[in-house]
Amino acid sequence: MPLAQLLPLTDVSACQPATTPALSAESAVDLARIFKAVADPTRLRLISMVAAHEQAEVCVCDLTAPLDLGQPTVSHHLKILVEAGILSRDKRGIWAYYKLVPGTLDSLAHQLLSL
């Protein structure tokens, strides 16, 4: 979908002063890191799969077949999502289990809407 359809256009002739502070440089770096983490189709699918799982927690061993990717590749994508703070990881024996960090996606959506 074109960006113009996602973001409403404003009337440039009716410019108003900013009513909220602009994003700080540090916040922009943090937000860009998170957006970069989710700006990958495989990672978006992983987030969706974890969120849709009945127990809201998924073993990496259950994610490889649906994605038709090897375990090292899936683990790499999951590591990026963990580093971005979107997923949390719990190691149990030889397997790692992943779940969404509560409130992270809501916060990300709020940040995006406030831009």
C-alpha positions as a Markdown table, in Angstrom:
| # | Residue | x | y | z |
|---|---|---|---|---|
| 1 | Met | 0.0 | 0.0 | 0.0 |
| 2 | Pro | 1.5 | 3.4 | -0.9 |
| 3 | Leu | 2.6 | 5.6 | 2.0 |
| 4 | Ala | 0.2 | 8.3 | 0.9 |
| 5 | Gln | -2.7 | 6.0 | 1.7 |
| 6 | Leu | -1.4 | 5.2 | 5.1 |
| 7 | Leu | -0.6 | 8.8 | 6.2 |
| 8 | Pro | -3.2 | 11.5 | 5.7 |
| 9 | Leu | -2.0 | 14.6 | 3.8 |
| 10 | Thr | -2.3 | 17.9 | 5.6 |
| 11 | Asp | -2.9 | 21.3 | 4.2 |
| 12 | Val | 0.5 | 23.0 | 4.1 |
| 13 | Ser | -1.0 | 26.4 | 3.9 |
| 14 | Ala | -2.4 | 26.0 | 7.4 |
| 15 | Cys | 0.9 | 25.3 | 9.2 |
| 16 | Gln | 0.6 | 25.3 | 12.9 |
| 17 | Pro | 3.4 | 25.3 | 15.5 |
| 18 | Ala | 4.2 | 21.9 | 17.0 |
| 19 | Thr | 2.1 | 21.0 | 20.0 |
| 20 | Thr | 4.3 | 18.1 | 21.1 |
| 21 | Pro | 8.0 | 17.9 | 21.3 |
| 22 | Ala | 9.9 | 16.4 | 18.4 |
| 23 | Leu | 11.5 | 13.0 | 18.8 |
| 24 | Ser | 15.0 | 13.3 | 20.4 |
| 25 | Ala | 18.0 | 12.0 | 18.6 |
| 26 | Glu | 18.4 | 9.2 | 21.2 |
| 27 | Ser | 14.7 | 8.2 | 20.9 |
| 28 | Ala | 15.0 | 8.2 | 17.1 |
| 29 | Val | 17.9 | 5.8 | 17.2 |
| 30 | Asp | 16.1 | 3.5 | 19.6 |
| 31 | Leu | 12.9 | 3.6 | 17.5 |
| 32 | Ala | 14.8 | 3.1 | 14.2 |
| 33 | Arg | 16.4 | 0.0 | 15.7 |
| 34 | Ile | 13.0 | -1.5 | 16.6 |
| 35 | Phe | 11.6 | -0.6 | 13.2 |
| 36 | Lys | 14.6 | -2.1 | 11.5 |
| 37 | Ala | 14.0 | -5.3 | 13.4 |
| 38 | Val | 10.4 | -5.6 | 12.3 |
| 39 | Ala | 11.1 | -4.4 | 8.7 |
| 40 | Asp | 11.7 | -8.0 | 7.6 |
| 41 | Pro | 9.0 | -10.3 | 6.3 |
| 42 | Thr | 10.4 | -13.3 | 8.2 |
| 43 | Arg | 10.5 | -11.4 | 11.5 |
| 44 | Leu | 7.0 | -10.1 | 11.0 |
| 45 | Arg | 5.8 | -13.7 | 10.5 |
| 46 | Leu | 7.7 | -14.8 | 13.6 |
| 47 | Ile | 6.0 | -12.1 | 15.7 |
| 48 | Ser | 2.7 | -13.1 | 14.3 |
| 49 | Met | 3.3 | -16.8 | 14.9 |
| 50 | Val | 4.4 | -16.2 | 18.5 |
| 51 | Ala | 1.4 | -13.9 | 19.2 |
| 52 | Ala | -1.0 | -16.4 | 17.7 |
| 53 | His | 0.4 | -19.4 | 19.6 |
| 54 | Glu | -2.1 | -20.9 | 22.0 |
| 55 | Gln | 0.2 | -20.5 | 25.0 |
| 56 | Ala | 1.7 | -17.2 | 23.8 |
| 57 | Glu | 5.1 | -18.9 | 24.0 |
| 58 | Val | 6.8 | -20.9 | 21.2 |
| 59 | Cys | 9.8 | -23.2 | 21.1 |
| 60 | Val | 12.2 | -22.4 | 18.3 |
| 61 | Cys | 11.8 | -26.0 | 17.2 |
| 62 | Asp | 8.2 | -25.3 | 16.3 |
| 63 | Leu | 9.0 | -22.3 | 14.1 |
| 64 | Thr | 11.4 | -23.8 | 11.5 |
| 65 | Ala | 9.0 | -25.9 | 9.6 |
| 66 | Pro | 6.3 | -23.3 | 9.0 |
| 67 | Leu | 8.9 | -20.9 | 7.7 |
| 68 | Asp | 10.7 | -23.5 | 5.7 |
| 69 | Leu | 14.0 | -22.2 | 7.2 |
| 70 | Gly | 16.8 | -23.9 | 9.1 |
| 71 | Gln | 17.1 | -23.6 | 12.8 |
| 72 | Pro | 20.2 | -21.3 | 12.7 |
| 73 | Thr | 18.4 | -18.8 | 10.4 |
| 74 | Val | 15.3 | -18.8 | 12.5 |
| 75 | Ser | 17.4 | -18.3 | 15.7 |
| 76 | His | 19.2 | -15.4 | 14.0 |
| 77 | His | 15.9 | -13.6 | 13.3 |
| 78 | Leu | 14.7 | -14.4 | 16.8 |
| 79 | Lys | 17.9 | -13.0 | 18.3 |
| 80 | Ile | 17.3 | -9.7 | 16.5 |
| 81 | Leu | 13.8 | -9.5 | 17.8 |
| 82 | Val | 15.0 | -10.2 | 21.4 |
| 83 | Glu | 17.7 | -7.5 | 21.1 |
| 84 | Ala | 15.0 | -5.1 | 19.9 |
| 85 | Gly | 13.0 | -5.8 | 23.0 |
| 86 | Ile | 10.0 | -7.3 | 21.1 |
| 87 | Leu | 10.4 | -10.9 | 22.2 |
| 88 | Ser | 11.9 | -12.5 | 25.4 |
| 89 | Arg | 13.8 | -15.7 | 25.4 |
| 90 | Asp | 13.8 | -18.5 | 28.0 |
| 91 | Lys | 16.3 | -21.3 | 27.6 |
| 92 | Arg | 15.1 | -24.7 | 28.8 |
| 93 | Gly | 17.6 | -27.5 | 28.2 |
| 94 | Ile | 18.8 | -27.3 | 24.6 |
| 95 | Trp | 15.7 | -25.4 | 23.4 |
| 96 | Ala | 14.8 | -21.8 | 23.6 |
| 97 | Tyr | 11.3 | -20.6 | 24.0 |
| 98 | Tyr | 10.1 | -17.1 | 22.9 |
| 99 | Lys | 7.2 | -14.9 | 23.9 |
| 100 | Leu | 6.2 | -11.3 | 23.2 |
| 101 | Val | 7.3 | -8.7 | 25.7 |
| 102 | Pro | 4.0 | -7.4 | 27.1 |
| 103 | Gly | 3.1 | -4.0 | 25.8 |
| 104 | Thr | 5.9 | -3.7 | 23.3 |
| 105 | Leu | 3.8 | -3.9 | 20.2 |
| 106 | Asp | 1.2 | -1.5 | 21.7 |
| 107 | Ser | 4.0 | 0.9 | 22.5 |
| 108 | Leu | 5.5 | 0.6 | 19.1 |
| 109 | Ala | 2.1 | 1.4 | 17.5 |
| 110 | His | 1.6 | 4.4 | 19.8 |
| 111 | Gln | 5.1 | 5.7 | 18.8 |
| 112 | Leu | 4.3 | 5.3 | 15.2 |
| 113 | Leu | 1.0 | 7.1 | 15.4 |
| 114 | Ser | 2.5 | 9.9 | 17.4 |
| 115 | Leu | 5.0 | 10.7 | 14.7 |
